[in-house]
Amino acid sequence: MAESDDVAELHARIARLEERNRELDERNRRLETESASATRPVPAPAAQPTPTASSPMSPASSTTPPTTSRGRVRGAVAAVLLVVSVLLAPVATLGTWARVQLVDTDRFVETFAPLVEDPGVQDLIVAEVSRAVEEGIDLAGIAADLESGILELGLPPRAQQAAGLLVAPAVEGVRSLITSTVERVVTSPRFARVWTVALEQTHARAVAVLRGDDGRLLALEGDQLSLQLGVVVAEVRAVLIEQGFAFAERIPEVDRSIPIVTSQSLGAVASGYRLAVAVGWWLPFVVLGLLALGLALARDRRRGLARTGAGYTVALALLAVGLALARRLLVRELGEVGVPVAAGRAMVDQVSAVLVAAVTALLLLSVLVAVGAWLLGDSRPATAARSLGTRASGAVRAAMDRGGLDPRGVGRLVERGRGAIVAVTVVVGVGAVLLGRPVTPGRVLGSLAGVLVVLALVEIVRRPVPVPVTDPGPAADPVA
């Protein structure tokens, strides 16, 4: 048992020494890089001809060593790429959200369908529909006609007065009946289904018009919206044939259109749609490409990743603040056009819910990236945190060895591929967040948990190969 404890203690001590050795190697490489960039080699003195004004050997023609110049240019290019990536991140987030809402009918319905179940929105619909019904049947006019009709009956004064008193309650009763009926319809499951179908059809038709699909009833060409008569004629022809009218088969195809609306805003809407669809698709990949290329060119990738993560955090935090202000402003604007505050807030919150969740998730991811890159640095807190993790994993490995759970060959294999395993795990975790839809904070936390579990297993399973220590032998006695 004592021998097993000694072996476990030896493994733990080897792990600590290896961690310290890696830290010293990293620090030495960083010092060598900084020293090489701060100084330049001095050439050995050699006999040189006396320079003249026209001689290429004159002091005016001396240049910076090519290695140092290339390093500075490379660092500057990397910095520019990373800054542009940070600046484009909020734009890519907004563009992706807009593209999904414009192109994906199912996602559009998921966004707007729940609105019909919100009490504030239901109250708004009931009030507007009831008002429209009352205006349509002219309830006030009916009440006036009823009152004048009573007067024309020639009833005694008391009877006329009593009958007149019944007009107002009758009108209120009709108004109450209309409101209760509308409320019952609006709150019914059937109305929710009608709402969903209407959203699907409206979005699909709008996208078909903006995209210019074949077989559409409406066509948008330039600044003009036209009715395609060919679609109508084809539908009429099919109905007549179904009803047994043989002559309908002779109806030819029609290629004509009737202009309905001509406005410069229609062309702008179509152009905006195409721009949002294009930008929302490729801009996120541009941001990731700039990030990868900038880190590849960076002289200190760890520091570049930490600073870029901090930049993403600031940019996305500003976007979150801007969204909060925009939501409040939009609710106020809706209130100015007669929409109640509760209904306006419900509509704005529902429309922006997916975008707010995505911004929050990306903000959390950028913070995690910045913190992770900082933990890989040589600052005292980062070194202490890594040392704590090394001691903890070493203690677990020692306990496993004492219990006879030494993975042996598997542990040494994991040790050799440790760097690749860690890199692949982090890339897969980040990719699961960015490529999944929708992007939510829960997805970020789930990916983080998965990455931490894999990293912990790697540290527990790996078994450092002991480095043989050679005995230098006894020192020679000094000669008296």
Secondary structure, DSSP 8 states (H G I E B T S, - for coil): -HHHHHHHHHHHHHHHHHHHHHHHHHHHHHHHHHHHHH--------------TT-TTSGGG----HHHHHHHHHHHHHHHHHHHHHHHHHHHHHHHHHHHHHH-HHHHHHHHGGGGG-HHHHHHHHHHHHHHHHHHHTHHHHHHHHHHHHHHTT--HHHHHHHHHTHHHHHHHHHHHHHHHHHHHHTSHHHHHHHHHHHHHHHHHHHHHHHT-TT-SEEEETTEEEEEHHHHHHHHHHHHHHTT-GGGGG------EEEEEE-HHHHHHHHHHHHHHHHHHHHHHHHHHHHHHHHHH-SSHHHHHHHHHHHHHHHHHHHHHHHHHHHHHHHHHHHHTT--HHHHHHHHHHHHHHHHHHHHHHHHHHHHHHHHHHHTS-SHHHHHHHHHHHHHHHHHHHHHHHTT---THHHHHHHHTHHHHHHHHHHHHHHHHHHSSS--HHHHHHHHHHHHHHHHHHHHH-------------------
